[in-house]
Amino acid sequence: MKNIAKLHYITQALNSNTHAQAAEVACAAGADWVQLRVKDQPYEEWKEEALQTQAICRTYGSTFIINDNAKLAAEVGADGVHLGKTDMSPVEARELLGADKIIGGTANIFEDVQQLAAAGVDYIGLGPFRFTSTKQNLSPILGLSGFEQILQQCQLAGITTPVVAIGGILAADIAPLLATGVHGVAVSSVINLATDKLGEMQKLRKELQLKQDNVRPRSV
């Protein structure tokens, strides 16, 4: 089984910063899993963002995942891809990327989880937990009760694929979410919009009971 982090950081390009610059700040603060989330960019620009972000992840020893684009993940040699509901199927992505790469998929209802687990994904991003402005065409909000119901269904169905909660998650949400049976959480705005990114990352990692071994001071 592949090592799936308990804390997934998702990039945003904000305040004139690039995705790569956002990733560097997050990695310096302790992010050991980075998902490059680029939308509506030409392929070559997307590729350049991917190469720059991947170089930063390699420097910090962080796992590098590309959102949506399995072809690009294969081309640049990313650690894996996260697929949305309208992207390439996990089976096709596995054929393209090979057995060693990480493939994640997005779910909103239990039937999504079943399909992704049957397709052999390595983890499932389930959400949204609450409203988030970082994603367009947001699926119905699950809330804690939705997670409790779906994770209970997973247990009854014998589904053991790691489930990662996503969607407007804050540090205070982590303990109750972990109690539902999720493997970990994915975050974006809580880090990207924080004035004290290191402090916010430390709070998240503390709630997830993660050590701070890979935190490095920024050189810029």
Secondary structure as GFF3:
##gff-version 3
##sequence-region A 1 220
A	DSSP	beta_strand	7	10	.	.	.	ID=ss1
A	DSSP	alpha_helix	19	29	.	.	.	ID=ss2
A	DSSP	beta_strand	33	36	.	.	.	ID=ss3
A	DSSP	alpha_helix	43	60	.	.	.	ID=ss4
A	DSSP	beta_strand	63	67	.	.	.	ID=ss5
A	DSSP	alpha_helix	70	76	.	.	.	ID=ss6
A	DSSP	beta_strand	80	83	.	.	.	ID=ss7
A	DSSP	alpha_helix	90	97	.	.	.	ID=ss8
A	DSSP	beta_strand	102	107	.	.	.	ID=ss9
A	DSSP	alpha_helix	110	118	.	.	.	ID=ss10
A	DSSP	beta_strand	123	126	.	.	.	ID=ss11
A	DSSP	alpha_helix	143	157	.	.	.	ID=ss12
A	DSSP	beta_strand	163	166	.	.	.	ID=ss13
A	DSSP	alpha_helix	171	180	.	.	.	ID=ss14
A	DSSP	beta_strand	184	187	.	.	.	ID=ss15
A	DSSP	alpha_helix	189	192	.	.	.	ID=ss16
A	DSSP	alpha_helix	197	207	.	.	.	ID=ss17
###
